[in-house]
Amino acid sequence: MINEILEYNKMFIQNKGYEKYITSKYPDKKIAIVSCMDTRLTELLPAALGLKNGDAKIIKNAGGVISHPFGSAMRSLLIGIYELDVQEILVIGHTDCGARCTDAQRIIEKMKARGITQHDIDQVKDVGIDFDLWLGGFMDLDRSIQQSVEQIRRHPLVPKEIMVYGFIIDSVTGELTKVI
């Protein structure tokens, strides 16, 4: 598969396919979006929101959640605010999310089946990682979005004038429903 990607990339460059994507690092609409890494949203999310390349900073992770106040998603938002002029943040979860109801213990068993030892798992636990919080999913999509929005709003390093909203996008139709 990687050879196909590399071959395609050569042709993309030779044909100057990149020209229609040229933009600056600053989001034209001054928004950042936190959403899920689900493959159905790769093109659907920007299309359903009317976004083109350069309009928004899009931060994706499993479940589209802010799982830690000083984790990588929050870091990205802070850099967006202070370095890239982000003024509004949208947290967008989606229907039929694969991260919903994820069970950390089941994932640990899959890790072991692929050669990760209990010793390796214990080392991670020893540095303070709670696998249930870190790898576990959520039961209530609305509540998960509300928690992420509130975590951003209450963050001590986020200016009060930054507007933060929560939505659910239908992973088939692209319909947005406001949560908070």
Helices and strands as residue ranges (DSSP letters): H 2-14, G 17-21, E 31-36, H 41-49, E 56-61, H 72-84, E 88-94, H 104-113, H 118-126, H 131-135, H 141-154, E 163-169, E 176-178
